[in-house]
Amino acid sequence: MGRICELTGKGPIKGSIIWRSGKSKKSGGIGTHVTAITKRRFFPNLQRVKALVDGEVRYIRVTASALKQGLVTKAPKRKWKKEVVKAKA
């Protein structure tokens, strides 16, 4: 399952971790130097939400930003209760 928002299409993006060594000039050193750059990925903040999609209730994976924007119509709360089947004793 891909880490992609079903509404906005937002997915992981590439980035890097930059390793630095040395003391900054501001705090009395001779300056920091880059010693290594490692690749990494930034993942979207996906949430699993029960929503109304095409008139039916189903779970979708949506980013938190899409939830904040109000792009998701949440499913209505269930009002009926399940029937309890009585066992013969």
N, C-alpha and C positions, 0 to 999 in steps of 0.2 A: 504494500500500500504506500503510495507516494505521499510525501508531506506537502500536499498542495491544498489550498483553500478552495472549496467547491463553488464559492460565489465570486470571489475576486481573482482567483487563479494565482494568488501569491504563493511562491515556493521558496526553497532554499537559495541563498545567494553565496557567492564565493568571497572570501576575504583572507586575511593573513594575521598571524600572531607575530609581532616584531619584538625580538629579544634585544634588550639594551644593557650595556654594562658601563660602569664608570660613574663618577659623581658629577652632577650638573654644575655648570659654571656659576649659577645663581647661589648654590650652597658651598662654593669655595673649591670646586674641583676643576679639572681641565676639560670637562665636557663629556657627554655620553656618546657611545658609539654603538652602532647596530652590529650585533654579532651573529644573528641568525634570523631568518624569516621562514616561518612554517605556514603551510596552507591550512585553512579551516573553512567551515561552512556555518552560516548564520541561518537558523531555522525559524520559520514563522511561529507565532504563538497560537497554535491550533487548539480549539476546544470542540468537544463532541457535544452537539446540541440537538435536542428533539425539536423539529421544526415542521411547519406546513410547507410542503413542496408539491406543486401541481394538484392541490386539493387533498393530498394524503399526508399522514403524519409519518415521518421517518427521521432517522438519525443522520446528521451531516457533520462533516468536519469543517469548521469555519474559524477564521482568524479572530482574535479578540478585537482588533480594530474594526472588522465588519460588524461585530456585535454592538460595539459602541456607536457606530454610525446608524444603527437601526435597520440594516439590510435584511435581517432575519425576522420572520414572523414566527414567534414561538407557538408551539402546539397548545391548544386549550387543555386545562386540567380535566382529568377524567372524573365524571360525577357519579357514574354507575358503579356498583360494587359487584364482585364476582359472586355467583351463587355457590352456597356451601352445600356439597352433596353429603347427605346423611348416610352413614354406613348402617346396614342391618345388623342388629345385635342379637 
